[in-house]
Amino acid sequence: MFSSISGRSVLVTGGTKGIGKGIAAGFAAQGAQVVITGRDATAGEAAAAELSAAGGKVTFLAGDVSDHASCAAVVAGTQERHGGLDVVCCNAGIFPASPLAEMTPAELDEVLGVNLKGTFFTVQAALPALRESGHGRVILTSSITGPITGFAGWSHYGASKAGQLGFMRSAALEFAKSGITVNAVMPGNIITEGLDDLGPEYLASMAASIPLGRLGSVADIANAALFLASDEANFITGVALPVDGGALVKIG
Protein backbone atom coordinates (compact mmCIF):
# COMPACT_ATOMS: atom_id res chain seq x y z
CA MET A 1 0.00 0.00 0.00
CA PHE A 2 2.80 2.44 0.91
CA SER A 3 5.12 1.58 -1.98
CA SER A 4 7.30 4.67 -1.49
CA ILE A 5 8.42 3.34 1.92
CA SER A 6 10.24 0.35 0.44
CA GLY A 7 14.00 0.58 0.81
CA ARG A 8 13.97 3.73 2.90
CA SER A 9 16.04 4.14 6.05
CA VAL A 10 13.97 4.56 9.20
CA LEU A 11 14.93 5.26 12.82
CA VAL A 12 12.37 4.57 15.56
CA THR A 13 13.28 5.76 19.04
CA GLY A 14 11.70 3.81 21.88
CA GLY A 15 11.16 1.03 19.36
CA THR A 16 11.79 -1.94 21.64
CA LYS A 17 8.21 -2.33 22.84
CA GLY A 18 4.68 -0.98 22.72
CA ILE A 19 3.76 1.62 20.11
CA GLY A 20 7.36 2.05 18.97
CA LYS A 21 7.76 -1.64 18.26
CA GLY A 22 4.46 -1.56 16.38
CA ILE A 23 5.66 1.38 14.28
CA ALA A 24 8.89 -0.46 13.50
CA ALA A 25 6.93 -3.55 12.48
CA GLY A 26 4.75 -1.49 10.17
CA PHE A 27 7.70 0.08 8.37
CA ALA A 28 9.55 -3.23 8.14
CA ALA A 29 6.49 -4.89 6.62
CA GLN A 30 6.52 -2.26 3.88
CA GLY A 31 10.14 -2.99 2.99
CA ALA A 32 11.93 -0.27 4.94
CA GLN A 33 15.28 -0.76 6.64
CA VAL A 34 14.64 -0.02 10.30
CA VAL A 35 16.82 0.76 13.30
CA ILE A 36 15.12 0.68 16.69
CA THR A 37 16.74 2.25 19.70
CA GLY A 38 16.24 2.19 23.45
CA ARG A 39 18.11 1.97 26.74
CA ASP A 40 17.50 -1.73 27.41
CA ALA A 41 19.86 -3.69 25.18
CA THR A 42 18.36 -7.07 26.08
CA ALA A 43 14.83 -5.96 25.15
CA GLY A 44 16.13 -4.20 22.05
CA GLU A 45 18.00 -7.17 20.65
CA ALA A 46 15.02 -9.43 21.34
CA ALA A 47 12.62 -7.04 19.60
CA ALA A 48 14.90 -6.70 16.57
CA ALA A 49 15.24 -10.47 16.31
CA GLU A 50 11.47 -10.93 16.56
CA LEU A 51 10.72 -8.33 13.90
CA SER A 52 13.44 -9.66 11.61
CA ALA A 53 12.10 -13.20 11.98
CA ALA A 54 8.78 -11.92 10.67
CA GLY A 55 10.54 -10.93 7.47
CA GLY A 56 11.65 -7.40 8.24
CA LYS A 57 15.03 -5.69 8.09
CA VAL A 58 15.33 -4.50 11.68
CA THR A 59 18.40 -3.93 13.84
CA PHE A 60 18.94 -2.44 17.28
CA LEU A 61 21.24 0.30 18.51
CA ALA A 62 21.42 1.13 22.20
CA GLY A 63 20.74 4.77 22.92
CA ASP A 64 19.33 7.26 25.40
CA VAL A 65 17.35 10.06 23.77
CA SER A 66 17.78 12.31 26.81
CA ASP A 67 21.52 12.43 26.05
CA HIS A 68 22.59 14.64 23.15
CA ALA A 69 25.74 12.67 22.35
CA SER A 70 23.84 9.39 22.41
CA CYS A 71 21.33 10.69 19.86
CA ALA A 72 24.16 11.76 17.56
CA ALA A 73 25.75 8.32 17.87
CA VAL A 74 22.50 6.50 17.07
CA VAL A 75 21.87 8.65 14.00
CA ALA A 76 25.46 8.10 12.81
CA GLY A 77 25.06 4.36 13.38
CA THR A 78 21.84 4.28 11.39
CA GLN A 79 23.44 6.13 8.48
CA GLU A 80 26.38 3.73 8.55
CA ARG A 81 24.12 0.68 8.42
CA HIS A 82 21.71 1.98 5.79
CA GLY A 83 23.76 4.48 3.81
CA GLY A 84 21.50 7.34 4.84
CA LEU A 85 18.42 8.29 6.84
CA ASP A 86 15.00 9.17 5.44
CA VAL A 87 12.48 8.87 8.27
CA VAL A 88 12.80 9.63 11.97
CA CYS A 89 10.03 8.49 14.31
CA CYS A 90 10.45 10.21 17.67
CA ASN A 91 8.49 7.77 19.76
CA ALA A 92 10.51 7.34 22.96
CA GLY A 93 8.44 8.32 25.98
CA ILE A 94 7.89 7.55 29.65
CA PHE A 95 4.83 8.14 31.80
CA PRO A 96 5.47 7.56 35.51
CA ALA A 97 2.57 8.82 37.60
CA SER A 98 3.39 11.65 39.99
CA PRO A 99 0.85 14.04 41.57
CA LEU A 100 1.94 17.63 41.07
CA ALA A 101 1.96 18.33 44.82
CA GLU A 102 4.50 15.52 45.31
CA MET A 103 6.51 15.77 42.09
CA THR A 104 10.25 16.18 42.57
CA PRO A 105 12.53 18.19 40.29
CA ALA A 106 14.23 14.93 39.33
CA GLU A 107 10.93 13.35 38.26
CA LEU A 108 10.05 16.38 36.16
CA ASP A 109 13.49 16.48 34.57
CA GLU A 110 13.34 12.78 33.69
CA VAL A 111 10.01 13.01 31.87
CA LEU A 112 10.85 16.23 30.04
CA GLY A 113 14.32 14.88 29.27
CA VAL A 114 13.02 11.77 27.52
CA ASN A 115 9.74 12.95 26.05
CA LEU A 116 10.55 16.51 25.00
CA LYS A 117 14.31 17.10 24.97
CA GLY A 118 14.69 13.66 23.40
CA THR A 119 12.64 14.92 20.46
CA PHE A 120 14.84 18.00 20.07
CA PHE A 121 18.08 16.04 20.35
CA THR A 122 17.05 13.29 17.93
CA VAL A 123 15.81 15.66 15.24
CA GLN A 124 18.83 17.94 15.61
CA ALA A 125 21.15 14.98 15.11
CA ALA A 126 19.18 13.69 12.12
CA LEU A 127 18.69 17.00 10.31
CA PRO A 128 21.73 16.87 7.99
CA ALA A 129 20.84 13.35 6.85
CA LEU A 130 17.17 14.25 6.36
CA ARG A 131 18.16 17.22 4.19
CA GLU A 132 20.40 14.98 2.10
CA SER A 133 17.62 12.41 1.74
CA GLY A 134 15.46 14.63 -0.45
CA HIS A 135 12.30 13.26 1.13
CA GLY A 136 13.01 13.58 4.83
CA ARG A 137 10.21 12.85 7.27
CA VAL A 138 9.90 13.50 11.00
CA ILE A 139 7.01 11.83 12.81
CA LEU A 140 6.38 12.45 16.49
CA THR A 141 4.39 10.21 18.80
CA SER A 142 2.52 12.77 20.86
CA SER A 143 -0.78 11.98 22.65
CA ILE A 144 -4.29 13.30 23.11
CA THR A 145 -3.28 13.64 26.79
CA GLY A 146 -1.70 17.02 27.22
CA PRO A 147 -2.50 18.76 23.95
CA ILE A 148 -6.25 18.21 24.31
CA THR A 149 -7.17 16.23 27.42
CA GLY A 150 -5.65 15.78 30.87
CA PHE A 151 -5.05 12.93 33.27
CA ALA A 152 -4.50 13.28 37.01
CA GLY A 153 -0.93 12.50 37.99
CA TRP A 154 0.43 13.11 34.52
CA SER A 155 0.96 16.88 34.42
CA HIS A 156 4.63 16.40 33.48
CA TYR A 157 3.69 13.89 30.77
CA GLY A 158 0.91 16.12 29.45
CA ALA A 159 3.22 19.11 29.34
CA SER A 160 5.85 17.12 27.43
CA LYS A 161 3.34 15.92 24.85
CA ALA A 162 1.89 19.39 24.35
CA GLY A 163 5.44 20.67 24.04
CA GLN A 164 6.13 18.24 21.22
CA LEU A 165 3.37 19.88 19.19
CA GLY A 166 4.84 23.33 19.77
CA PHE A 167 8.16 21.95 18.53
CA MET A 168 6.43 20.38 15.52
CA ARG A 169 4.87 23.61 14.27
CA SER A 170 8.05 25.67 14.39
CA ALA A 171 10.25 22.85 13.06
CA ALA A 172 7.83 22.33 10.15
CA LEU A 173 8.36 25.95 9.13
CA GLU A 174 12.14 25.80 9.57
CA PHE A 175 12.56 22.59 7.55
CA ALA A 176 10.01 23.23 4.78
CA LYS A 177 12.57 24.73 2.38
CA SER A 178 14.58 21.53 2.70
CA GLY A 179 11.58 19.43 1.71
CA ILE A 180 11.37 17.85 5.17
CA THR A 181 7.93 17.39 6.66
CA VAL A 182 7.28 17.31 10.41
CA ASN A 183 4.04 15.80 11.68
CA ALA A 184 2.67 14.05 14.76
CA VAL A 185 0.38 11.17 15.60
CA MET A 186 -1.75 11.59 18.72
CA PRO A 187 -2.71 8.15 20.07
CA GLY A 188 -5.73 7.64 22.26
CA ASN A 189 -6.17 4.43 24.29
CA ILE A 190 -3.91 1.85 22.63
CA ILE A 191 -3.41 -1.76 23.71
CA THR A 192 0.23 -2.27 24.72
CA GLU A 193 2.13 -4.25 27.34
CA GLY A 194 1.61 -1.37 29.73
CA LEU A 195 -2.10 -2.21 30.03
CA ASP A 196 -1.62 -5.88 30.86
CA ASP A 197 -2.00 -5.40 34.60
CA LEU A 198 -5.28 -3.45 34.43
CA GLY A 199 -7.45 -6.55 34.02
CA PRO A 200 -10.11 -7.48 31.46
CA GLU A 201 -12.97 -5.64 33.17
CA TYR A 202 -11.12 -2.33 33.24
CA LEU A 203 -10.02 -2.76 29.62
CA ALA A 204 -13.61 -3.50 28.63
CA SER A 205 -14.77 -0.32 30.33
CA MET A 206 -12.10 1.64 28.48
CA ALA A 207 -13.21 0.17 25.17
CA ALA A 208 -16.86 0.93 25.91
CA SER A 209 -16.03 4.61 26.35
CA ILE A 210 -14.66 4.86 22.80
CA PRO A 211 -17.20 5.58 20.04
CA LEU A 212 -15.76 2.89 17.74
CA GLY A 213 -16.16 0.40 20.59
CA ARG A 214 -12.61 -0.88 20.89
CA LEU A 215 -9.15 0.03 22.07
CA GLY A 216 -6.66 0.97 19.41
CA SER A 217 -3.84 -1.30 18.28
CA VAL A 218 -0.20 -0.47 17.68
CA ALA A 219 -0.90 -1.22 14.01
CA ASP A 220 -3.40 1.66 13.96
CA ILE A 221 -0.62 4.04 15.00
CA ALA A 222 1.86 2.45 12.61
CA ASN A 223 -0.51 2.92 9.67
CA ALA A 224 -0.86 6.62 10.46
CA ALA A 225 2.92 6.97 10.69
CA LEU A 226 3.37 5.11 7.41
CA PHE A 227 1.02 7.47 5.63
CA LEU A 228 2.76 10.56 6.99
CA ALA A 229 6.13 9.11 5.89
CA SER A 230 4.96 8.26 2.39
CA ASP A 231 5.34 10.25 -0.81
CA GLU A 232 1.57 10.50 -0.89
CA ALA A 233 1.76 12.76 2.20
CA ASN A 234 4.48 15.07 0.85
CA PHE A 235 2.19 18.14 1.01
CA ILE A 236 1.30 17.59 4.67
CA THR A 237 3.41 19.22 7.37
CA GLY A 238 2.84 20.72 10.80
CA VAL A 239 -0.20 18.50 11.39
CA ALA A 240 -1.14 16.50 14.50
CA LEU A 241 -3.35 13.51 13.63
CA PRO A 242 -5.51 12.02 16.42
CA VAL A 243 -5.81 8.23 16.24
CA ASP A 244 -8.31 7.62 19.01
CA GLY A 245 -11.43 5.84 17.75
CA GLY A 246 -13.46 9.02 18.02
CA ALA A 247 -12.70 9.73 21.67
CA LEU A 248 -12.10 13.42 21.05
CA VAL A 249 -15.34 13.76 19.15
CA LYS A 250 -17.18 12.41 22.18
CA ILE A 251 -15.29 14.68 24.57
CA GLY A 252 -15.73 17.74 22.39
C-alpha positions as CSV (number, residue, x, y, z in Angstrom):
1,M,0.0,0.0,0.0
2,F,2.8,2.4,0.9
3,S,5.1,1.6,-2.0
4,S,7.3,4.7,-1.5
5,I,8.4,3.3,1.9
6,S,10.2,0.3,0.4
7,G,14.0,0.6,0.8
8,R,14.0,3.7,2.9
9,S,16.0,4.1,6.0
10,V,14.0,4.6,9.2
11,L,14.9,5.3,12.8
12,V,12.4,4.6,15.6
13,T,13.3,5.8,19.0
14,G,11.7,3.8,21.9
15,G,11.2,1.0,19.4
16,T,11.8,-1.9,21.6
17,K,8.2,-2.3,22.8
18,G,4.7,-1.0,22.7
19,I,3.8,1.6,20.1
20,G,7.4,2.0,19.0
21,K,7.8,-1.6,18.3
22,G,4.5,-1.6,16.4
23,I,5.7,1.4,14.3
24,A,8.9,-0.5,13.5
25,A,6.9,-3.6,12.5
26,G,4.7,-1.5,10.2
27,F,7.7,0.1,8.4
28,A,9.6,-3.2,8.1
29,A,6.5,-4.9,6.6
30,Q,6.5,-2.3,3.9
31,G,10.1,-3.0,3.0
32,A,11.9,-0.3,4.9
33,Q,15.3,-0.8,6.6
34,V,14.6,0.0,10.3
35,V,16.8,0.8,13.3
36,I,15.1,0.7,16.7
37,T,16.7,2.2,19.7
38,G,16.2,2.2,23.5
39,R,18.1,2.0,26.7
40,D,17.5,-1.7,27.4
41,A,19.9,-3.7,25.2
42,T,18.4,-7.1,26.1
43,A,14.8,-6.0,25.1
44,G,16.1,-4.2,22.0
45,E,18.0,-7.2,20.6
46,A,15.0,-9.4,21.3
47,A,12.6,-7.0,19.6
48,A,14.9,-6.7,16.6
49,A,15.2,-10.5,16.3
50,E,11.5,-10.9,16.6
51,L,10.7,-8.3,13.9
52,S,13.4,-9.7,11.6
53,A,12.1,-13.2,12.0
54,A,8.8,-11.9,10.7
55,G,10.5,-10.9,7.5
56,G,11.6,-7.4,8.2
57,K,15.0,-5.7,8.1
58,V,15.3,-4.5,11.7
59,T,18.4,-3.9,13.8
60,F,18.9,-2.4,17.3
61,L,21.2,0.3,18.5
62,A,21.4,1.1,22.2
63,G,20.7,4.8,22.9
64,D,19.3,7.3,25.4
65,V,17.4,10.1,23.8
66,S,17.8,12.3,26.8
67,D,21.5,12.4,26.1
68,H,22.6,14.6,23.2
69,A,25.7,12.7,22.4
70,S,23.8,9.4,22.4
71,C,21.3,10.7,19.9
72,A,24.2,11.8,17.6
73,A,25.8,8.3,17.9
74,V,22.5,6.5,17.1
75,V,21.9,8.7,14.0
76,A,25.5,8.1,12.8
77,G,25.1,4.4,13.4
78,T,21.8,4.3,11.4
79,Q,23.4,6.1,8.5
80,E,26.4,3.7,8.6
81,R,24.1,0.7,8.4
82,H,21.7,2.0,5.8
83,G,23.8,4.5,3.8
84,G,21.5,7.3,4.8
85,L,18.4,8.3,6.8
86,D,15.0,9.2,5.4
87,V,12.5,8.9,8.3
88,V,12.8,9.6,12.0
89,C,10.0,8.5,14.3
90,C,10.5,10.2,17.7
91,N,8.5,7.8,19.8
92,A,10.5,7.3,23.0
93,G,8.4,8.3,26.0
94,I,7.9,7.6,29.6
95,F,4.8,8.1,31.8
96,P,5.5,7.6,35.5
97,A,2.6,8.8,37.6
98,S,3.4,11.6,40.0
99,P,0.8,14.0,41.6
100,L,1.9,17.6,41.1
101,A,2.0,18.3,44.8
102,E,4.5,15.5,45.3
103,M,6.5,15.8,42.1
104,T,10.2,16.2,42.6
105,P,12.5,18.2,40.3
106,A,14.2,14.9,39.3
107,E,10.9,13.3,38.3
108,L,10.0,16.4,36.2
109,D,13.5,16.5,34.6
110,E,13.3,12.8,33.7
111,V,10.0,13.0,31.9
112,L,10.8,16.2,30.0
113,G,14.3,14.9,29.3
114,V,13.0,11.8,27.5
115,N,9.7,13.0,26.0
116,L,10.5,16.5,25.0
117,K,14.3,17.1,25.0
118,G,14.7,13.7,23.4
119,T,12.6,14.9,20.5
120,F,14.8,18.0,20.1
121,F,18.1,16.0,20.4
122,T,17.0,13.3,17.9
123,V,15.8,15.7,15.2
124,Q,18.8,17.9,15.6
125,A,21.1,15.0,15.1
126,A,19.2,13.7,12.1
127,L,18.7,17.0,10.3
128,P,21.7,16.9,8.0
129,A,20.8,13.3,6.9
130,L,17.2,14.2,6.4
131,R,18.2,17.2,4.2
132,E,20.4,15.0,2.1
133,S,17.6,12.4,1.7
134,G,15.5,14.6,-0.5
135,H,12.3,13.3,1.1
136,G,13.0,13.6,4.8
137,R,10.2,12.9,7.3
138,V,9.9,13.5,11.0
139,I,7.0,11.8,12.8
140,L,6.4,12.5,16.5
141,T,4.4,10.2,18.8
142,S,2.5,12.8,20.9
143,S,-0.8,12.0,22.7
144,I,-4.3,13.3,23.1
145,T,-3.3,13.6,26.8
146,G,-1.7,17.0,27.2
147,P,-2.5,18.8,23.9
148,I,-6.3,18.2,24.3
149,T,-7.2,16.2,27.4
150,G,-5.6,15.8,30.9
151,F,-5.1,12.9,33.3
152,A,-4.5,13.3,37.0
153,G,-0.9,12.5,38.0
154,W,0.4,13.1,34.5
155,S,1.0,16.9,34.4
156,H,4.6,16.4,33.5
157,Y,3.7,13.9,30.8
158,G,0.9,16.1,29.5
159,A,3.2,19.1,29.3
160,S,5.8,17.1,27.4
161,K,3.3,15.9,24.8
162,A,1.9,19.4,24.4
163,G,5.4,20.7,24.0
164,Q,6.1,18.2,21.2
165,L,3.4,19.9,19.2
166,G,4.8,23.3,19.8
167,F,8.2,22.0,18.5
168,M,6.4,20.4,15.5
169,R,4.9,23.6,14.3
170,S,8.1,25.7,14.4
171,A,10.2,22.9,13.1
172,A,7.8,22.3,10.2
173,L,8.4,26.0,9.1
174,E,12.1,25.8,9.6
175,F,12.6,22.6,7.6
176,A,10.0,23.2,4.8
177,K,12.6,24.7,2.4
178,S,14.6,21.5,2.7
179,G,11.6,19.4,1.7
180,I,11.4,17.9,5.2
181,T,7.9,17.4,6.7
182,V,7.3,17.3,10.4
183,N,4.0,15.8,11.7
184,A,2.7,14.0,14.8
185,V,0.4,11.2,15.6
186,M,-1.8,11.6,18.7
187,P,-2.7,8.1,20.1
188,G,-5.7,7.6,22.3
189,N,-6.2,4.4,24.3
190,I,-3.9,1.9,22.6
191,I,-3.4,-1.8,23.7
192,T,0.2,-2.3,24.7
193,E,2.1,-4.3,27.3
194,G,1.6,-1.4,29.7
195,L,-2.1,-2.2,30.0
196,D,-1.6,-5.9,30.9
197,D,-2.0,-5.4,34.6
198,L,-5.3,-3.5,34.4
199,G,-7.5,-6.6,34.0
200,P,-10.1,-7.5,31.5
201,E,-13.0,-5.6,33.2
202,Y,-11.1,-2.3,33.2
203,L,-10.0,-2.8,29.6
204,A,-13.6,-3.5,28.6
205,S,-14.8,-0.3,30.3
206,M,-12.1,1.6,28.5
207,A,-13.2,0.2,25.2
208,A,-16.9,0.9,25.9
209,S,-16.0,4.6,26.4
210,I,-14.7,4.9,22.8
211,P,-17.2,5.6,20.0
212,L,-15.8,2.9,17.7
213,G,-16.2,0.4,20.6
214,R,-12.6,-0.9,20.9
215,L,-9.2,0.0,22.1
216,G,-6.7,1.0,19.4
217,S,-3.8,-1.3,18.3
218,V,-0.2,-0.5,17.7
219,A,-0.9,-1.2,14.0
220,D,-3.4,1.7,14.0
221,I,-0.6,4.0,15.0
222,A,1.9,2.4,12.6
223,N,-0.5,2.9,9.7
224,A,-0.9,6.6,10.5
225,A,2.9,7.0,10.7
226,L,3.4,5.1,7.4
227,F,1.0,7.5,5.6
228,L,2.8,10.6,7.0
229,A,6.1,9.1,5.9
230,S,5.0,8.3,2.4
231,D,5.3,10.2,-0.8
232,E,1.6,10.5,-0.9
233,A,1.8,12.8,2.2
234,N,4.5,15.1,0.8
235,F,2.2,18.1,1.0
236,I,1.3,17.6,4.7
237,T,3.4,19.2,7.4
238,G,2.8,20.7,10.8
239,V,-0.2,18.5,11.4
240,A,-1.1,16.5,14.5
241,L,-3.4,13.5,13.6
242,P,-5.5,12.0,16.4
243,V,-5.8,8.2,16.2
244,D,-8.3,7.6,19.0
245,G,-11.4,5.8,17.7
246,G,-13.5,9.0,18.0
247,A,-12.7,9.7,21.7
248,L,-12.1,13.4,21.0
249,V,-15.3,13.8,19.1
250,K,-17.2,12.4,22.2
251,I,-15.3,14.7,24.6
252,G,-15.7,17.7,22.4
